[in-house]
Amino acid sequence: MSVAEHGTEQITIRKCIGIDELNACVALQKEVWNFSDLDLIPLRMFVVSQKIGGQTIGAFYGDDLIGFTFSIPGSRAGHTYLHSHMLAVRDSFRNHGLGRKLKLAQREDAIQQGFELLEWTFDPLEIKNAHLNLSRLGAIARRYSVNHYGHSSSPLQGGLPTDRLVAEWWLKSKRVVNLLDRKQPPQFKVEKKIDVPAQIYAWKASPEERPKAAEVQKRNREQFLSAFSKGLSALGYERDEQDNGAFLLGRWDEDRSYASKDDE
Ligand SMILES: CC(C)(COP(=O)(O)OP(=O)(O)OC[C@H]1O[C@@H](n2cnc3c(N)ncnc32)[C@H](O)[C@@H]1OP(=O)(O)O)[C@@H](O)C(=O)NCCC(=O)NCCS
């Protein structure tokens, strides 16, 4: 079953209902990340999330779950927000806009619930995710977490430390409203670029070439930490014709933050 065979018209995006649909999310999580059982978010956590104001939103082809997004409520410095812990689309349905649609459904639901901020972490070596988060959704990143989860059993991590950028999606900011509702991409002065070579996926996947991926991770980690300490934020992302990526950093001109002492 794939989009190529069936198209996307028959796909619906809606909240997951009941234990069977949540179980399908657990199964898809296992399929997409190939985690060991210890790293898997279990059914019980999906149930808890639904009871405490989190979100589990699915993409369905007929009755089959082919994508989902999962978030839990968080609180910082007296403000509540949503932390999106997972976004997954089945391999054969990727690159047809479903990841983006799931995030847009998350935004709509979050705004209805009264949230202004949705956050998530992402691997800064993942060119595709960085493009989706910064260029297509309008999230920004100005916090870097070194080896965020410790070791990960997912092959997607390629055995590297789990460094993560924190994406902040200020749902009603000028930046996001202009991009999503008015189709106006954000304008800003680029003060720094941080490059990610297209070969990063191949390097991560190959034990022999992994040191090259580790080198890029180390170099970029230093660059992010230094740039963020100077008040820069990752505000854009560009890809060239060879699929190399580059974070574009500048100064965000909107005064939005739920800063806490832990972030200093
Ligand atoms: C991340 C993920 C959810 C995206 O789902 P998706 O349905 O493929 O996403 P979309 O089709 O909405 O958007 C993908 C974008 O990346 C682009 N893209 C695809 N491959 C790319 C690559 N190698 N480099 C750069 N961009 C790429 C697509 O062209 C598209 O951009 P566009 O809308 O400007 O054309 C999916 O790839 C996935 O499940 N990955 C594994 C799990 C994961 O990494 N989850 C996110 C972190 S929690």
The ligand as an SDF file (V2000), in Angstrom:
LIG
                    3D

 48 50  0  0  0  0  0  0  0  0999 V2000
    9.7000   13.3500    9.4170 C   0  0  0  0  0  0  0  0  0  0  0  0
    8.4790   12.7090    8.7570 C   0  0  0  0  0  0  0  0  0  0  0  0
    7.3610   12.5690    9.7790 C   0  0  0  0  0  0  0  0  0  0  0  0
    8.0060   13.6480    7.6280 C   0  0  0  0  0  0  0  0  0  0  0  0
    6.8240   13.1140    7.0530 O   0  0  0  0  0  0  0  0  0  0  0  0
    6.4390   13.4010    5.5110 P   0  0  0  0  0  0  0  0  0  0  0  0
    5.0140   13.0370    5.3230 O   0  0  0  0  0  0  0  0  0  0  0  0
    7.4440   12.7680    4.6170 O   0  0  0  0  0  0  0  0  0  0  0  0
    6.6340   15.0070    5.4830 O   0  0  0  0  0  0  0  0  0  0  0  0
    6.1610   16.0520    4.3590 P   0  0  0  0  0  0  0  0  0  0  0  0
    5.9070   15.3390    3.0770 O   0  0  0  0  0  0  0  0  0  0  0  0
    5.0680   16.8880    4.9160 O   0  0  0  0  0  0  0  0  0  0  0  0
    7.4270   17.0150    4.2850 O   0  0  0  0  0  0  0  0  0  0  0  0
    8.6940   16.5170    3.9570 C   0  0  0  0  0  0  0  0  0  0  0  0
    9.5240   17.6280    3.3260 C   0  0  0  0  0  0  0  0  0  0  0  0
   10.9080   17.2210    3.3080 O   0  0  0  0  0  0  0  0  0  0  0  0
   11.3710   17.2740    1.9700 C   0  0  0  0  0  0  0  0  0  0  0  0
   12.4170   16.2370    1.8370 N   0  0  0  0  0  0  0  0  0  0  0  0
   12.2640   14.9210    1.5750 C   0  0  0  0  0  0  0  0  0  0  0  0
   13.4680   14.3040    1.5620 N   0  0  0  0  0  0  0  0  0  0  0  0
   14.4000   15.2550    1.8280 C   0  0  0  0  0  0  0  0  0  0  0  0
   15.8220   15.2430    1.9570 C   0  0  0  0  0  0  0  0  0  0  0  0
   16.5550   14.1370    1.8500 N   0  0  0  0  0  0  0  0  0  0  0  0
   16.4330   16.4230    2.2460 N   0  0  0  0  0  0  0  0  0  0  0  0
   15.7290   17.5390    2.3970 C   0  0  0  0  0  0  0  0  0  0  0  0
   14.3710   17.6170    2.3010 N   0  0  0  0  0  0  0  0  0  0  0  0
   13.7270   16.4840    2.0150 C   0  0  0  0  0  0  0  0  0  0  0  0
   10.1610   17.0650    1.1160 C   0  0  0  0  0  0  0  0  0  0  0  0
   10.3660   17.5510   -0.1760 O   0  0  0  0  0  0  0  0  0  0  0  0
    9.1270   17.8880    1.8880 C   0  0  0  0  0  0  0  0  0  0  0  0
    9.3410   19.2620    1.6840 O   0  0  0  0  0  0  0  0  0  0  0  0
    8.3720   20.1390    0.7320 P   0  0  0  0  0  0  0  0  0  0  0  0
    7.0050   20.0750    1.3810 O   0  0  0  0  0  0  0  0  0  0  0  0
    8.9500   21.5070    0.7770 O   0  0  0  0  0  0  0  0  0  0  0  0
    8.4180   19.4940   -0.6020 O   0  0  0  0  0  0  0  0  0  0  0  0
    8.8140   11.3090    8.1570 C   0  0  0  0  0  0  0  0  0  0  0  0
    9.9000   11.4460    7.2720 O   0  0  0  0  0  0  0  0  0  0  0  0
    9.1730   10.2690    9.2180 C   0  0  0  0  0  0  0  0  0  0  0  0
    8.2900    9.5780    9.7520 O   0  0  0  0  0  0  0  0  0  0  0  0
   10.4910   10.1470    9.5270 N   0  0  0  0  0  0  0  0  0  0  0  0
   10.9790    9.2060   10.5400 C   0  0  0  0  0  0  0  0  0  0  0  0
   10.6620    9.6520   11.9550 C   0  0  0  0  0  0  0  0  0  0  0  0
   11.1250   11.0800   12.2550 C   0  0  0  0  0  0  0  0  0  0  0  0
   12.2440   11.4800   11.9430 O   0  0  0  0  0  0  0  0  0  0  0  0
   10.2290   11.8710   12.8770 N   0  0  0  0  0  0  0  0  0  0  0  0
   10.4600   13.2730   13.1900 C   0  0  0  0  0  0  0  0  0  0  0  0
   11.2420   13.4710   14.4080 C   0  0  0  0  0  0  0  0  0  0  0  0
   10.3590   13.1130   15.9000 S   0  0  0  0  0  0  0  0  0  0  0  0
  1  2  1  0
  2  3  1  0
  2  4  1  0
  2 36  1  0
  4  5  1  0
  5  6  1  0
  6  7  2  0
  6  8  1  0
  6  9  1  0
  9 10  1  0
 10 11  2  0
 10 12  1  0
 10 13  1  0
 13 14  1  0
 14 15  1  0
 15 16  1  0
 15 30  1  0
 16 17  1  0
 17 18  1  0
 17 28  1  0
 18 19  1  0
 18 27  1  0
 19 20  2  0
 20 21  1  0
 21 22  1  0
 21 27  2  0
 22 23  1  0
 22 24  2  0
 24 25  1  0
 25 26  2  0
 26 27  1  0
 28 29  1  0
 28 30  1  0
 30 31  1  0
 31 32  1  0
 32 33  2  0
 32 34  1  0
 32 35  1  0
 36 37  1  0
 36 38  1  0
 38 39  2  0
 38 40  1  0
 40 41  1  0
 41 42  1  0
 42 43  1  0
 43 44  2  0
 43 45  1  0
 45 46  1  0
 46 47  1  0
 47 48  1  0
M  END
$$$$
